[in-house]
Amino acid sequence: FVIAPQERDGAPLLVSRASGGSGAVGNGHSTNPAISETGQFVAFESDATNMLGYSGGNPVDSNGDRDVYQRDTDLNVTTLFSDNQRSFKLACLPGIDAEVGR
């Protein structure tokens, strides 16, 4: 799991989950978080297959590779940044640009 402190009250916030305030918790190992200066954006690596939801009862992410995601903690949206089916053999060490916040 990737857990980050909330900017407002410092309470822990689970970010390795699918979009939505109560999105599914990632079903695989998540690691290497990078947190924006404001704490709104958290990028992380994950082996989870359920971050993008399901289609026909099967996980949308079925490539079997680690991916990089970004969670917007204000909007409760998790976005795939790497798509190993088309681009990278291995996603690793995500980072966030301090100037733009992502």
For each residue, the residues with C-beta under 8 A, 3 or more apart:
1: 14 16 25 26 30
2: 14 15 16 30 31 33 42 44 46
3: 12 13 14 15 16
4: 12 13 15 33 35 39 42 73
5: 10 11 12 13 39
6: 9 10 11 12 13 39 73
7: 38 39 40
8:
9: 6
10: 5 6
11: 5 6
12: 3 4 5 6
13: 3 4 5 6 73
14: 1 2 3 17 25
15: 2 3 4 33 42 44 71 73 78
16: 1 2 3 25 26 30 44 46 48 51 69 71
17: 14 23 24 25 26 51 71 78
18: 23 24 26 50 51 52 53 78
19: 23 53 76 77 78
20: 23 76
21: 76
22:
23: 17 18 19 20 76 78
24: 17 18 27 50 51 53
25: 1 14 16 17
26: 1 16 17 18 30 46 48 50 51
27: 24 48 49 50
28: 46 47 48 49
29: 46 47 48
30: 1 2 16 26 44 45 46 47 48
31: 2 44 45 46
32: 44 45 92 93 94
33: 2 4 15 42 43 44 94
34: 42 43 44 94 95 96
35: 4 39 41 42 96
36: 39 40 41 42 96 98 101 102
37: 98 101
38: 7 41 101
39: 4 5 6 7 35 36 42 73
40: 7 36 72 73 74 101
41: 35 36 38 70 71 72 73 96 101 102
42: 2 4 15 33 34 35 36 39 70 71 73
43: 33 34 68 69 70 71 81 94 95 96 102
44: 2 15 16 30 31 32 33 34 68 69 70 71 94
45: 30 31 32 66 67 68 69 91 92 93 94
46: 2 16 26 28 29 30 31 51 66 67 68 69
47: 28 29 30 66
48: 16 26 27 28 29 30 51 61
49: 27 28 59 61 62
50: 18 24 26 27 53 54 59 61
51: 16 17 18 24 26 46 48 61 67 69 78 80
52: 18 59 60 61 80
53: 18 19 24 50 59 60
54: 50 57 58 59 60
55: 58 60
56:
57: 54
58: 54 55 62
59: 49 50 52 53 54 62
60: 52 53 54 55
61: 48 49 50 51 52 67 80
62: 49 58 59
63: 67 83 84 85
64:
65: 84 85 88 89 90 91
66: 45 46 47 84 90 91 92
67: 45 46 51 61 63 80 81 82 83 84 91
68: 43 44 45 46 80 81 82 91 92 94
69: 16 43 44 45 46 51 78 79 80 81
70: 41 42 43 44 78 79 81 94 96 102
71: 15 16 17 41 42 43 44 77 78 79
72: 40 41 75 76 77 78 79
73: 4 6 13 15 39 40 41 42 76
74: 40
75: 72
76: 19 20 21 23 72 73
77: 19 71 72
78: 15 17 18 19 23 51 69 70 71 72
79: 69 70 71 72
80: 51 52 61 67 68 69 83
81: 43 67 68 69 70 91 94
82: 67 68 87 88 91
83: 63 67 80 86 87 88
84: 63 65 66 67 87 88 89 90 91
85: 63 65
86: 83
87: 82 83 84
88: 65 82 83 84 91
89: 65 84
90: 65 66 84
91: 45 65 66 67 68 81 82 84 88 94
92: 32 45 66 68
93: 32 45
94: 32 33 34 43 44 45 68 70 81 91
95: 34 43
96: 34 35 36 41 43 70 101 102
97: 100 101 102
98: 36 37 101
99:
100: 97
101: 36 37 38 40 41 96 97 98
102: 36 41 43 70 96 97
